[in-house]
Amino acid sequence: MSKHYANANWEGNLVQGKGKYSLKTSGYEGTFKFTSRFEDDKTSSSPEELVGAALASCFSMALAHALSQAGNIPDKIDTTAEVTLEKVGDGFGITGILLKTNGKVKGIANDKFQEIALATKSGCPVSKALTGTKITLEAKLV
């Protein structure tokens, strides 16, 4: 069994406050704040961006594995996640995540690549953790 650790802290009220997160293994640190989450401030991250990074990373690794298991070792998998945060009822919710992946894989037909990518979308551990969120996929063989 493997365990992974992250830490976050927040100072101040919601609107004027600020937060900081850190990842234990890599030591990576970042910041987040109200305006980076609910407005167009690109100076900090947001929890939704971190969810997107987790899903894109997990999906890319899982797709590389699934392709390799099918006999087509990929040269490169590049995945982005577009996470949508919207007002839902009295609060906010992640209403969807669009995964866009490009795979550079020799010797595989596009229909087989699409089949494997689609199966991977629901099979990676982070996707499984996000079952309450609609995840869509655009997969492109390059």
Phi and psi in radians as a Rosetta constraint file:
Dihedral C 1 N 2 CA 2 C 2 CIRCULARHARMONIC -2.065 0.35
Dihedral N 2 CA 2 C 2 N 3 CIRCULARHARMONIC 2.415 0.35
Dihedral C 2 N 3 CA 3 C 3 CIRCULARHARMONIC -2.141 0.35
Dihedral N 3 CA 3 C 3 N 4 CIRCULARHARMONIC 2.571 0.35
Dihedral C 3 N 4 CA 4 C 4 CIRCULARHARMONIC -2.345 0.35
Dihedral N 4 CA 4 C 4 N 5 CIRCULARHARMONIC 2.528 0.35
Dihedral C 4 N 5 CA 5 C 5 CIRCULARHARMONIC -2.241 0.35
Dihedral N 5 CA 5 C 5 N 6 CIRCULARHARMONIC 2.407 0.35
Dihedral C 5 N 6 CA 6 C 6 CIRCULARHARMONIC -2.369 0.35
Dihedral N 6 CA 6 C 6 N 7 CIRCULARHARMONIC 2.701 0.35
Dihedral C 6 N 7 CA 7 C 7 CIRCULARHARMONIC -2.318 0.35
Dihedral N 7 CA 7 C 7 N 8 CIRCULARHARMONIC 2.542 0.35
Dihedral C 7 N 8 CA 8 C 8 CIRCULARHARMONIC -2.476 0.35
Dihedral N 8 CA 8 C 8 N 9 CIRCULARHARMONIC 2.555 0.35
Dihedral C 8 N 9 CA 9 C 9 CIRCULARHARMONIC -2.411 0.35
Dihedral N 9 CA 9 C 9 N 10 CIRCULARHARMONIC 2.727 0.35
Dihedral C 9 N 10 CA 10 C 10 CIRCULARHARMONIC -2.327 0.35
Dihedral N 10 CA 10 C 10 N 11 CIRCULARHARMONIC 2.405 0.35
Dihedral C 10 N 11 CA 11 C 11 CIRCULARHARMONIC -2.166 0.35
Dihedral N 11 CA 11 C 11 N 12 CIRCULARHARMONIC 2.272 0.35
Dihedral C 11 N 12 CA 12 C 12 CIRCULARHARMONIC 1.627 0.35
Dihedral N 12 CA 12 C 12 N 13 CIRCULARHARMONIC -3.003 0.35
Dihedral C 12 N 13 CA 13 C 13 CIRCULARHARMONIC -1.388 0.35
Dihedral N 13 CA 13 C 13 N 14 CIRCULARHARMONIC 3.106 0.35
Dihedral C 13 N 14 CA 14 C 14 CIRCULARHARMONIC -1.108 0.35
Dihedral N 14 CA 14 C 14 N 15 CIRCULARHARMONIC -0.825 0.35
Dihedral C 14 N 15 CA 15 C 15 CIRCULARHARMONIC -1.354 0.35
Dihedral N 15 CA 15 C 15 N 16 CIRCULARHARMONIC -0.784 0.35
Dihedral C 15 N 16 CA 16 C 16 CIRCULARHARMONIC -1.674 0.35
Dihedral N 16 CA 16 C 16 N 17 CIRCULARHARMONIC -0.132 0.35
Dihedral C 16 N 17 CA 17 C 17 CIRCULARHARMONIC -1.289 0.35
Dihedral N 17 CA 17 C 17 N 18 CIRCULARHARMONIC -3.117 0.35
Dihedral C 17 N 18 CA 18 C 18 CIRCULARHARMONIC -2.592 0.35
Dihedral N 18 CA 18 C 18 N 19 CIRCULARHARMONIC 2.686 0.35
Dihedral C 18 N 19 CA 19 C 19 CIRCULARHARMONIC -2.272 0.35
Dihedral N 19 CA 19 C 19 N 20 CIRCULARHARMONIC 2.845 0.35
Dihedral C 19 N 20 CA 20 C 20 CIRCULARHARMONIC -2.478 0.35
Dihedral N 20 CA 20 C 20 N 21 CIRCULARHARMONIC 2.443 0.35
Dihedral C 20 N 21 CA 21 C 21 CIRCULARHARMONIC -2.228 0.35
Dihedral N 21 CA 21 C 21 N 22 CIRCULARHARMONIC 2.750 0.35
Dihedral C 21 N 22 CA 22 C 22 CIRCULARHARMONIC -2.513 0.35
Dihedral N 22 CA 22 C 22 N 23 CIRCULARHARMONIC 2.615 0.35
Dihedral C 22 N 23 CA 23 C 23 CIRCULARHARMONIC -1.895 0.35
Dihedral N 23 CA 23 C 23 N 24 CIRCULARHARMONIC 2.148 0.35
Dihedral C 23 N 24 CA 24 C 24 CIRCULARHARMONIC -1.078 0.35
Dihedral N 24 CA 24 C 24 N 25 CIRCULARHARMONIC -0.852 0.35
Dihedral C 24 N 25 CA 25 C 25 CIRCULARHARMONIC -1.144 0.35
Dihedral N 25 CA 25 C 25 N 26 CIRCULARHARMONIC -0.868 0.35
Dihedral C 25 N 26 CA 26 C 26 CIRCULARHARMONIC -1.526 0.35
Dihedral N 26 CA 26 C 26 N 27 CIRCULARHARMONIC -0.336 0.35
Dihedral C 26 N 27 CA 27 C 27 CIRCULARHARMONIC 1.362 0.35
Dihedral N 27 CA 27 C 27 N 28 CIRCULARHARMONIC 0.090 0.35
Dihedral C 27 N 28 CA 28 C 28 CIRCULARHARMONIC -1.108 0.35
Dihedral N 28 CA 28 C 28 N 29 CIRCULARHARMONIC 2.416 0.35
Dihedral C 28 N 29 CA 29 C 29 CIRCULARHARMONIC -2.262 0.35
Dihedral N 29 CA 29 C 29 N 30 CIRCULARHARMONIC 2.600 0.35
Dihedral C 29 N 30 CA 30 C 30 CIRCULARHARMONIC -2.627 0.35
Dihedral N 30 CA 30 C 30 N 31 CIRCULARHARMONIC 3.013 0.35
Dihedral C 30 N 31 CA 31 C 31 CIRCULARHARMONIC -2.116 0.35
Dihedral N 31 CA 31 C 31 N 32 CIRCULARHARMONIC 2.772 0.35
Dihedral C 31 N 32 CA 32 C 32 CIRCULARHARMONIC -2.584 0.35
Dihedral N 32 CA 32 C 32 N 33 CIRCULARHARMONIC 2.704 0.35
Dihedral C 32 N 33 CA 33 C 33 CIRCULARHARMONIC -2.748 0.35
Dihedral N 33 CA 33 C 33 N 34 CIRCULARHARMONIC 2.979 0.35
Dihedral C 33 N 34 CA 34 C 34 CIRCULARHARMONIC -0.955 0.35
Dihedral N 34 CA 34 C 34 N 35 CIRCULARHARMONIC -0.835 0.35
Dihedral C 34 N 35 CA 35 C 35 CIRCULARHARMONIC -1.192 0.35
Dihedral N 35 CA 35 C 35 N 36 CIRCULARHARMONIC -0.471 0.35
Dihedral C 35 N 36 CA 36 C 36 CIRCULARHARMONIC -1.369 0.35
Dihedral N 36 CA 36 C 36 N 37 CIRCULARHARMONIC -0.297 0.35
Dihedral C 36 N 37 CA 37 C 37 CIRCULARHARMONIC -1.687 0.35
Dihedral N 37 CA 37 C 37 N 38 CIRCULARHARMONIC -0.738 0.35
Dihedral C 37 N 38 CA 38 C 38 CIRCULARHARMONIC -1.955 0.35
Dihedral N 38 CA 38 C 38 N 39 CIRCULARHARMONIC -0.126 0.35
Dihedral C 38 N 39 CA 39 C 39 CIRCULARHARMONIC -2.215 0.35
Dihedral N 39 CA 39 C 39 N 40 CIRCULARHARMONIC -2.869 0.35
Dihedral C 39 N 40 CA 40 C 40 CIRCULARHARMONIC -1.765 0.35
Dihedral N 40 CA 40 C 40 N 41 CIRCULARHARMONIC 0.573 0.35
Dihedral C 40 N 41 CA 41 C 41 CIRCULARHARMONIC -1.462 0.35
Dihedral N 41 CA 41 C 41 N 42 CIRCULARHARMONIC 2.055 0.35
Dihedral C 41 N 42 CA 42 C 42 CIRCULARHARMONIC -1.819 0.35
Dihedral N 42 CA 42 C 42 N 43 CIRCULARHARMONIC 0.359 0.35
Dihedral C 42 N 43 CA 43 C 43 CIRCULARHARMONIC -1.527 0.35
Dihedral N 43 CA 43 C 43 N 44 CIRCULARHARMONIC -0.208 0.35
Dihedral C 43 N 44 CA 44 C 44 CIRCULARHARMONIC -2.410 0.35
Dihedral N 44 CA 44 C 44 N 45 CIRCULARHARMONIC 3.032 0.35
Dihedral C 44 N 45 CA 45 C 45 CIRCULARHARMONIC -1.603 0.35
Dihedral N 45 CA 45 C 45 N 46 CIRCULARHARMONIC -2.957 0.35
Dihedral C 45 N 46 CA 46 C 46 CIRCULARHARMONIC -2.627 0.35
Dihedral N 46 CA 46 C 46 N 47 CIRCULARHARMONIC 2.785 0.35
Dihedral C 46 N 47 CA 47 C 47 CIRCULARHARMONIC -0.986 0.35
Dihedral N 47 CA 47 C 47 N 48 CIRCULARHARMONIC -0.640 0.35
Dihedral C 47 N 48 CA 48 C 48 CIRCULARHARMONIC -1.151 0.35
Dihedral N 48 CA 48 C 48 N 49 CIRCULARHARMONIC -0.647 0.35
Dihedral C 48 N 49 CA 49 C 49 CIRCULARHARMONIC -1.141 0.35
Dihedral N 49 CA 49 C 49 N 50 CIRCULARHARMONIC -0.650 0.35
Dihedral C 49 N 50 CA 50 C 50 CIRCULARHARMONIC -1.186 0.35
Dihedral N 50 CA 50 C 50 N 51 CIRCULARHARMONIC -0.668 0.35
Dihedral C 50 N 51 CA 51 C 51 CIRCULARHARMONIC -1.066 0.35
Dihedral N 51 CA 51 C 51 N 52 CIRCULARHARMONIC -0.764 0.35
Dihedral C 51 N 52 CA 52 C 52 CIRCULARHARMONIC -1.057 0.35
Dihedral N 52 CA 52 C 52 N 53 CIRCULARHARMONIC -0.750 0.35
Dihedral C 52 N 53 CA 53 C 53 CIRCULARHARMONIC -1.105 0.35
Dihedral N 53 CA 53 C 53 N 54 CIRCULARHARMONIC -0.718 0.35
Dihedral C 53 N 54 CA 54 C 54 CIRCULARHARMONIC -1.106 0.35
Dihedral N 54 CA 54 C 54 N 55 CIRCULARHARMONIC -0.784 0.35
Dihedral C 54 N 55 CA 55 C 55 CIRCULARHARMONIC -1.193 0.35
Dihedral N 55 CA 55 C 55 N 56 CIRCULARHARMONIC -0.780 0.35
Dihedral C 55 N 56 CA 56 C 56 CIRCULARHARMONIC -1.077 0.35
Dihedral N 56 CA 56 C 56 N 57 CIRCULARHARMONIC -0.695 0.35
Dihedral C 56 N 57 CA 57 C 57 CIRCULARHARMONIC -1.150 0.35
Dihedral N 57 CA 57 C 57 N 58 CIRCULARHARMONIC -0.844 0.35
Dihedral C 57 N 58 CA 58 C 58 CIRCULARHARMONIC -1.079 0.35
Dihedral N 58 CA 58 C 58 N 59 CIRCULARHARMONIC -0.815 0.35
Dihedral C 58 N 59 CA 59 C 59 CIRCULARHARMONIC -1.064 0.35
Dihedral N 59 CA 59 C 59 N 60 CIRCULARHARMONIC -0.779 0.35
Dihedral C 59 N 60 CA 60 C 60 CIRCULARHARMONIC -1.055 0.35
Dihedral N 60 CA 60 C 60 N 61 CIRCULARHARMONIC -0.770 0.35
Dihedral C 60 N 61 CA 61 C 61 CIRCULARHARMONIC -1.137 0.35
Dihedral N 61 CA 61 C 61 N 62 CIRCULARHARMONIC -0.783 0.35
Dihedral C 61 N 62 CA 62 C 62 CIRCULARHARMONIC -1.147 0.35
Dihedral N 62 CA 62 C 62 N 63 CIRCULARHARMONIC -0.673 0.35
Dihedral C 62 N 63 CA 63 C 63 CIRCULARHARMONIC -1.160 0.35
Dihedral N 63 CA 63 C 63 N 64 CIRCULARHARMONIC -0.723 0.35
Dihedral C 63 N 64 CA 64 C 64 CIRCULARHARMONIC -1.032 0.35
Dihedral N 64 CA 64 C 64 N 65 CIRCULARHARMONIC -0.721 0.35
Dihedral C 64 N 65 CA 65 C 65 CIRCULARHARMONIC -1.163 0.35
Dihedral N 65 CA 65 C 65 N 66 CIRCULARHARMONIC -0.815 0.35
Dihedral C 65 N 66 CA 66 C 66 CIRCULARHARMONIC -1.109 0.35
Dihedral N 66 CA 66 C 66 N 67 CIRCULARHARMONIC -0.715 0.35
Dihedral C 66 N 67 CA 67 C 67 CIRCULARHARMONIC -1.116 0.35
Dihedral N 67 CA 67 C 67 N 68 CIRCULARHARMONIC -0.745 0.35
Dihedral C 67 N 68 CA 68 C 68 CIRCULARHARMONIC -1.106 0.35
Dihedral N 68 CA 68 C 68 N 69 CIRCULARHARMONIC -0.718 0.35
Dihedral C 68 N 69 CA 69 C 69 CIRCULARHARMONIC -1.082 0.35
Dihedral N 69 CA 69 C 69 N 70 CIRCULARHARMONIC -0.518 0.35
Dihedral C 69 N 70 CA 70 C 70 CIRCULARHARMONIC -1.495 0.35
Dihedral N 70 CA 70 C 70 N 71 CIRCULARHARMONIC 0.056 0.35
Dihedral C 70 N 71 CA 71 C 71 CIRCULARHARMONIC 1.581 0.35
Dihedral N 71 CA 71 C 71 N 72 CIRCULARHARMONIC 0.243 0.35
Dihedral C 71 N 72 CA 72 C 72 CIRCULARHARMONIC -2.225 0.35
Dihedral N 72 CA 72 C 72 N 73 CIRCULARHARMONIC 1.549 0.35
Dihedral C 72 N 73 CA 73 C 73 CIRCULARHARMONIC -1.241 0.35
Dihedral N 73 CA 73 C 73 N 74 CIRCULARHARMONIC 2.138 0.35
Dihedral C 73 N 74 CA 74 C 74 CIRCULARHARMONIC -1.318 0.35
Dihedral N 74 CA 74 C 74 N 75 CIRCULARHARMONIC 2.554 0.35
Dihedral C 74 N 75 CA 75 C 75 CIRCULARHARMONIC -1.356 0.35
Dihedral N 75 CA 75 C 75 N 76 CIRCULARHARMONIC -0.642 0.35
Dihedral C 75 N 76 CA 76 C 76 CIRCULARHARMONIC -2.841 0.35
Dihedral N 76 CA 76 C 76 N 77 CIRCULARHARMONIC 2.443 0.35
Dihedral C 76 N 77 CA 77 C 77 CIRCULARHARMONIC -2.158 0.35
Dihedral N 77 CA 77 C 77 N 78 CIRCULARHARMONIC 2.190 0.35
Dihedral C 77 N 78 CA 78 C 78 CIRCULARHARMONIC -2.179 0.35
Dihedral N 78 CA 78 C 78 N 79 CIRCULARHARMONIC 2.037 0.35
Dihedral C 78 N 79 CA 79 C 79 CIRCULARHARMONIC -2.220 0.35
Dihedral N 79 CA 79 C 79 N 80 CIRCULARHARMONIC 2.350 0.35
Dihedral C 79 N 80 CA 80 C 80 CIRCULARHARMONIC -2.028 0.35
Dihedral N 80 CA 80 C 80 N 81 CIRCULARHARMONIC 2.679 0.35
Dihedral C 80 N 81 CA 81 C 81 CIRCULARHARMONIC -2.182 0.35
Dihedral N 81 CA 81 C 81 N 82 CIRCULARHARMONIC 2.236 0.35
Dihedral C 81 N 82 CA 82 C 82 CIRCULARHARMONIC -1.895 0.35
Dihedral N 82 CA 82 C 82 N 83 CIRCULARHARMONIC 1.875 0.35
Dihedral C 82 N 83 CA 83 C 83 CIRCULARHARMONIC -1.739 0.35
Dihedral N 83 CA 83 C 83 N 84 CIRCULARHARMONIC 2.185 0.35
Dihedral C 83 N 84 CA 84 C 84 CIRCULARHARMONIC -1.778 0.35
Dihedral N 84 CA 84 C 84 N 85 CIRCULARHARMONIC 2.145 0.35
Dihedral C 84 N 85 CA 85 C 85 CIRCULARHARMONIC -1.915 0.35
Dihedral N 85 CA 85 C 85 N 86 CIRCULARHARMONIC 2.137 0.35
Dihedral C 85 N 86 CA 86 C 86 CIRCULARHARMONIC -2.361 0.35
Dihedral N 86 CA 86 C 86 N 87 CIRCULARHARMONIC 2.791 0.35
Dihedral C 86 N 87 CA 87 C 87 CIRCULARHARMONIC -1.174 0.35
Dihedral N 87 CA 87 C 87 N 88 CIRCULARHARMONIC 2.233 0.35
Dihedral C 87 N 88 CA 88 C 88 CIRCULARHARMONIC -2.327 0.35
Dihedral N 88 CA 88 C 88 N 89 CIRCULARHARMONIC 1.934 0.35
Dihedral C 88 N 89 CA 89 C 89 CIRCULARHARMONIC 1.083 0.35
Dihedral N 89 CA 89 C 89 N 90 CIRCULARHARMONIC -2.243 0.35
Dihedral C 89 N 90 CA 90 C 90 CIRCULARHARMONIC -1.505 0.35
Dihedral N 90 CA 90 C 90 N 91 CIRCULARHARMONIC -0.087 0.35
Dihedral C 90 N 91 CA 91 C 91 CIRCULARHARMONIC -2.316 0.35
Dihedral N 91 CA 91 C 91 N 92 CIRCULARHARMONIC -2.625 0.35
Dihedral C 91 N 92 CA 92 C 92 CIRCULARHARMONIC -2.223 0.35
Dihedral N 92 CA 92 C 92 N 93 CIRCULARHARMONIC 2.727 0.35
Dihedral C 92 N 93 CA 93 C 93 CIRCULARHARMONIC -2.667 0.35
Dihedral N 93 CA 93 C 93 N 94 CIRCULARHARMONIC 2.697 0.35
Dihedral C 93 N 94 CA 94 C 94 CIRCULARHARMONIC -1.367 0.35
Dihedral N 94 CA 94 C 94 N 95 CIRCULARHARMONIC 1.953 0.35
Dihedral C 94 N 95 CA 95 C 95 CIRCULARHARMONIC -1.690 0.35
Dihedral N 95 CA 95 C 95 N 96 CIRCULARHARMONIC -0.188 0.35
Dihedral C 95 N 96 CA 96 C 96 CIRCULARHARMONIC -3.111 0.35
Dihedral N 96 CA 96 C 96 N 97 CIRCULARHARMONIC 2.714 0.35
Dihedral C 96 N 97 CA 97 C 97 CIRCULARHARMONIC -2.349 0.35
Dihedral N 97 CA 97 C 97 N 98 CIRCULARHARMONIC 2.185 0.35
Dihedral C 97 N 98 CA 98 C 98 CIRCULARHARMONIC -1.788 0.35
Dihedral N 98 CA 98 C 98 N 99 CIRCULARHARMONIC 2.044 0.35
Dihedral C 98 N 99 CA 99 C 99 CIRCULARHARMONIC -1.646 0.35
Dihedral N 99 CA 99 C 99 N 100 CIRCULARHARMONIC 2.258 0.35
Dihedral C 99 N 100 CA 100 C 100 CIRCULARHARMONIC -2.095 0.35
Dihedral N 100 CA 100 C 100 N 101 CIRCULARHARMONIC 2.063 0.35
Dihedral C 100 N 101 CA 101 C 101 CIRCULARHARMONIC -2.193 0.35
Dihedral N 101 CA 101 C 101 N 102 CIRCULARHARMONIC 2.446 0.35
Dihedral C 101 N 102 CA 102 C 102 CIRCULARHARMONIC -2.052 0.35
Dihedral N 102 CA 102 C 102 N 103 CIRCULARHARMONIC 2.236 0.35
Dihedral C 102 N 103 CA 103 C 103 CIRCULARHARMONIC -2.076 0.35
Dihedral N 103 CA 103 C 103 N 104 CIRCULARHARMONIC 2.209 0.35
Dihedral C 103 N 104 CA 104 C 104 CIRCULARHARMONIC -1.742 0.35
Dihedral N 104 CA 104 C 104 N 105 CIRCULARHARMONIC 1.791 0.35
Dihedral C 104 N 105 CA 105 C 105 CIRCULARHARMONIC -2.399 0.35
Dihedral N 105 CA 105 C 105 N 106 CIRCULARHARMONIC 2.073 0.35
Dihedral C 105 N 106 CA 106 C 106 CIRCULARHARMONIC -1.389 0.35
Dihedral N 106 CA 106 C 106 N 107 CIRCULARHARMONIC 2.506 0.35
Dihedral C 106 N 107 CA 107 C 107 CIRCULARHARMONIC 1.324 0.35
Dihedral N 107 CA 107 C 107 N 108 CIRCULARHARMONIC 0.362 0.35
Dihedral C 107 N 108 CA 108 C 108 CIRCULARHARMONIC -2.151 0.35
Dihedral N 108 CA 108 C 108 N 109 CIRCULARHARMONIC 2.440 0.35
Dihedral C 108 N 109 CA 109 C 109 CIRCULARHARMONIC -1.340 0.35
Dihedral N 109 CA 109 C 109 N 110 CIRCULARHARMONIC 2.606 0.35
Dihedral C 109 N 110 CA 110 C 110 CIRCULARHARMONIC -1.022 0.35
Dihedral N 110 CA 110 C 110 N 111 CIRCULARHARMONIC -0.711 0.35
Dihedral C 110 N 111 CA 111 C 111 CIRCULARHARMONIC -1.115 0.35
Dihedral N 111 CA 111 C 111 N 112 CIRCULARHARMONIC -0.643 0.35
Dihedral C 111 N 112 CA 112 C 112 CIRCULARHARMONIC -1.197 0.35
Dihedral N 112 CA 112 C 112 N 113 CIRCULARHARMONIC -0.711 0.35
Dihedral C 112 N 113 CA 113 C 113 CIRCULARHARMONIC -1.045 0.35
Dihedral N 113 CA 113 C 113 N 114 CIRCULARHARMONIC -0.793 0.35
Dihedral C 113 N 114 CA 114 C 114 CIRCULARHARMONIC -1.086 0.35
Dihedral N 114 CA 114 C 114 N 115 CIRCULARHARMONIC -0.741 0.35
Dihedral C 114 N 115 CA 115 C 115 CIRCULARHARMONIC -1.062 0.35
Dihedral N 115 CA 115 C 115 N 116 CIRCULARHARMONIC -0.806 0.35
Dihedral C 115 N 116 CA 116 C 116 CIRCULARHARMONIC -1.184 0.35
Dihedral N 116 CA 116 C 116 N 117 CIRCULARHARMONIC -0.732 0.35
Dihedral C 116 N 117 CA 117 C 117 CIRCULARHARMONIC -1.084 0.35
Dihedral N 117 CA 117 C 117 N 118 CIRCULARHARMONIC -0.766 0.35
Dihedral C 117 N 118 CA 118 C 118 CIRCULARHARMONIC -1.115 0.35
Dihedral N 118 CA 118 C 118 N 119 CIRCULARHARMONIC -0.739 0.35
Dihedral C 118 N 119 CA 119 C 119 CIRCULARHARMONIC -1.128 0.35
Dihedral N 119 CA 119 C 119 N 120 CIRCULARHARMONIC -0.629 0.35
Dihedral C 119 N 120 CA 120 C 120 CIRCULARHARMONIC -1.184 0.35
Dihedral N 120 CA 120 C 120 N 121 CIRCULARHARMONIC -0.600 0.35
Dihedral C 120 N 121 CA 121 C 121 CIRCULARHARMONIC -0.933 0.35
Dihedral N 121 CA 121 C 121 N 122 CIRCULARHARMONIC -0.729 0.35
Dihedral C 121 N 122 CA 122 C 122 CIRCULARHARMONIC -1.628 0.35
Dihedral N 122 CA 122 C 122 N 123 CIRCULARHARMONIC -0.144 0.35
Dihedral C 122 N 123 CA 123 C 123 CIRCULARHARMONIC -1.718 0.35
Dihedral N 123 CA 123 C 123 N 124 CIRCULARHARMONIC -0.313 0.35
Dihedral C 123 N 124 CA 124 C 124 CIRCULARHARMONIC -1.285 0.35
Dihedral N 124 CA 124 C 124 N 125 CIRCULARHARMONIC 2.604 0.35
Dihedral C 124 N 125 CA 125 C 125 CIRCULARHARMONIC -0.992 0.35
Dihedral N 125 CA 125 C 125 N 126 CIRCULARHARMONIC -0.650 0.35
Dihedral C 125 N 126 CA 126 C 126 CIRCULARHARMONIC -1.233 0.35
Dihedral N 126 CA 126 C 126 N 127 CIRCULARHARMONIC -0.667 0.35
Dihedral C 126 N 127 CA 127 C 127 CIRCULARHARMONIC -1.025 0.35
Dihedral N 127 CA 127 C 127 N 128 CIRCULARHARMONIC -0.730 0.35
Dihedral C 127 N 128 CA 128 C 128 CIRCULARHARMONIC -1.107 0.35
Dihedral N 128 CA 128 C 128 N 129 CIRCULARHARMONIC -0.620 0.35
Dihedral C 128 N 129 CA 129 C 129 CIRCULARHARMONIC -1.247 0.35
Dihedral N 129 CA 129 C 129 N 130 CIRCULARHARMONIC -0.370 0.35
Dihedral C 129 N 130 CA 130 C 130 CIRCULARHARMONIC -1.825 0.35
Dihedral N 130 CA 130 C 130 N 131 CIRCULARHARMONIC 0.543 0.35
Dihedral C 130 N 131 CA 131 C 131 CIRCULARHARMONIC -1.060 0.35
Dihedral N 131 CA 131 C 131 N 132 CIRCULARHARMONIC -0.354 0.35
Dihedral C 131 N 132 CA 132 C 132 CIRCULARHARMONIC -1.427 0.35
Dihedral N 132 CA 132 C 132 N 133 CIRCULARHARMONIC 0.015 0.35
Dihedral C 132 N 133 CA 133 C 133 CIRCULARHARMONIC -2.034 0.35
Dihedral N 133 CA 133 C 133 N 134 CIRCULARHARMONIC 2.385 0.35
Dihedral C 133 N 134 CA 134 C 134 CIRCULARHARMONIC -1.296 0.35
Dihedral N 134 CA 134 C 134 N 135 CIRCULARHARMONIC 2.068 0.35
Dihedral C 134 N 135 CA 135 C 135 CIRCULARHARMONIC -1.950 0.35
Dihedral N 135 CA 135 C 135 N 136 CIRCULARHARMONIC 2.154 0.35
Dihedral C 135 N 136 CA 136 C 136 CIRCULARHARMONIC -1.976 0.35
Dihedral N 136 CA 136 C 136 N 137 CIRCULARHARMONIC 2.789 0.35
Dihedral C 136 N 137 CA 137 C 137 CIRCULARHARMONIC -2.345 0.35
Dihedral N 137 CA 137 C 137 N 138 CIRCULARHARMONIC 2.330 0.35
Dihedral C 137 N 138 CA 138 C 138 CIRCULARHARMONIC -2.064 0.35
Dihedral N 138 CA 138 C 138 N 139 CIRCULARHARMONIC 1.950 0.35
Dihedral C 138 N 139 CA 139 C 139 CIRCULARHARMONIC -1.978 0.35
Dihedral N 139 CA 139 C 139 N 140 CIRCULARHARMONIC 2.354 0.35
Dihedral C 139 N 140 CA 140 C 140 CIRCULARHARMONIC -2.315 0.35
Dihedral N 140 CA 140 C 140 N 141 CIRCULARHARMONIC 2.249 0.35
Dihedral C 140 N 141 CA 141 C 141 CIRCULARHARMONIC -1.574 0.35
Dihedral N 141 CA 141 C 141 N 142 CIRCULARHARMONIC 2.137 0.35
